């Protein structure tokens, strides 16, 4: 009998001391939380880096159309160019709401002067409401910059956030000299 009237506490303590049933469940409970959190962190980082690669690839393809003069000769507007970029991105990215596109042209590479895209922990108005769309004429230097506001879905990984409120700024860009495509004029 596990319980004796003359020493009730000793028998009960000995029973727990000798038993090792449930140890695996307790150890798993101690390790499972941090392990699942680490798995989520790795998953979030992988999806975020994949998304940045997709954005870079989409910008490179869309910028090629500026370089060859397709955008300039077609009379494409800023909104239409953003649609071109968004058409090259994955469908899980909320492109129309979170992607900001800024295109500027300069006469030479040395003349490139760009405003800071961040204002503290937020995007500056230079790349949101005041973003430009000036792809330039032939032989002008064009700078295409895009900014995507990625919202982190894992709580507590603010070490990845470079914007406030658990957001990370994903960027992609291209700098090139336009080809001689027949439209001349100032940059």
N, C-alpha and C positions, 0 to 999 in steps of 0.2 A: 504494500500500500504506500502510495507516494506521500501521504499526509499522516504524520504521527502526532498524537495529541500531546505527548510530552515535549517534542521539539518541532513545533509547526513551521518555524521559519527556516530551519536548517534543511529540511527535506525539500522544501520548495526551491530554495536557492541551489541545492545540489542538482536538482532536476534541470534547471536552466543552465547550470555550469557544464553539465555533461552533454546536453543536447546541442547538436549543430544543424538541426533542421531549420531551413529558412535563411541560412546565412547567405546563400547565393542570391536570393531575392533581395535581401537588404543591401548587399554589395552592388547588385545591378541598379537598385533605386538610387544609390549614391553616385554611380557613374553615368547613368542614363541621361540625366538632365544636362550636365556639361557636354556629354558626347553629342546629343541631339542639337544643342546650341551651336557647337563647333561645326556640325554638319550643315546647319542652316546658314552659318557665316560663310562657309566655303561655297555653298550653293548660290547665295546672294552675290558674292564676289565674282563667281564664274559667269552668272547671267549678266552682271553689270559690265564686265570686261568684254563679253561677247557682244553686248549692245553697243559698246563704244567702237568695236571693230566694225560692226554693221554700219554705224553712222559714218565712220571714216571712209568706208568703201562707197557708200551712197554719195558722200560729198565729192569724192574723187571722180566718180562717174558724171555727176552733174557739173562739176567744175570743168571737165573736159569739153562740155558744150559751150562754156564761156570762152575757153581757150581757142576753140576752132571758129568762133563767131556765130554759131547757130542761135544762141540766145539774143545777141545784138541784132542780127539780121531778121530775126523772127519777131522783134518788138515785144519780147517777153517782159512781163511786169514782175515786181518783187513777189507778189502772191503766187504768180504762176511758177516762178523759179522755186519757191518753197514747195509747191506741189510736185515739181520735178524731183527735188531732193527726197520728199516724202514717198514718192513712188518707188524709190530705190531701197527703202528701208523695210524692215520686218514689220509685220502687222501687229505684233504685240507692243510696239512702241506707239505711244500716243503723240504722234508727230505734230499734228495741227495745233494741239494745245501746248505742248512743252518744248518744241524745237524753235529756236530763234536763229535766223540767218542774217548775216551781215556781209555785204560784198562791197569792196572799195577798190578804186583804181588809182595808180600813181604813175608818174612819168618814168621813174627809175626805182631800182631796188633800194638805193640809199635814201630815197624820199619817203619810204614807208614810215608812217607814224599812226599808230593805232591807239584808241582809248582803252583804258582798263575795262575788262568785261565785268568786274565785280566791284561792288560798292559795299565794303565790309562783308557781311554774310549774305548779301543779296545780289542779284544781277543788277548791273547799272542800267539806266535808261539808254545808254549808248548802244546796247545790243538788244533791248526789248522794244520800247516804243520809238526810239530814235535810230533804229538800225537803218543803214543805208543799202541801196541797191544801185551801184554804179559799176557795171562790169567793164567799162572802158572800151576804147577802140582798138584797132590793130596796133601791135607792138607796145601797148601799155602793160604795166605790171598790175596784175589783179590779185587781190587777197580775198579769199572766200573763207569765212569763219562761221561755224555753227556751234550752238550751245544747247544742250539738252538737260533739262532738270530731272534727274533720276530721284525718285522717292524710295528710300530704303524701307523694306518691309520687315526686316528683322529688328526687333526692339533692342536698344542698348548697344548698337554697334556704331556709335557716333564717331568712332575713330575714322570711319570711311567718309563721313559727311564733311564736305568743304563749304557747304552753304548751311544756313541755319535751318532749324526744324527737321533734322534728319533727311536732308537732301544732299545729293552729290551732283556737281556740275560735270557733265561729260562733254568734251570738246573735240572738234575735228576741224581741220582747215587745209587749205591748199594755197600756195603762193607760186605764181608762174607769170611768164611773159606771154601775152596773147600772140597768136600766130598772125601773119599778114593775110587777112581775109578780105581786104578791100574797103573797109569802112575806116576812113582816116579822120583825124580831128584831135583835139586836145584830150589829154588823159584826165 
